[in-house]
Amino acid sequence: MSVQRPTTSTRELPTELESPRAKLVYLYLLPTAASIDELQSDLGVEKITLYSILRTLRKRNLVEKRDGKFAVAE
């Protein structure tokens, strides 16, 4: 992974996240919101997989969609 993002958040990883990819997406979104295209480009995960992960994270109220971008729920 070539992208370096600031990690200033002190939030812990939710224990209900078991999938390594779900953890990766959640941690990526901690410092800032990102579009599906940014997630795909930076994480190298296919969009179909990202949509599935984000749907699960949204159902668990861990991630929300704001202005076309996904962010960790507050």
Protein Blocks (a to p, Z undefined) as FASTA:
>chain_A
ZZdcddfbfbdcdfklmbfklmmmmmmmmmpccdfklmmmmnopafklmmmmmmmmmmno
pacceehiacddZZ
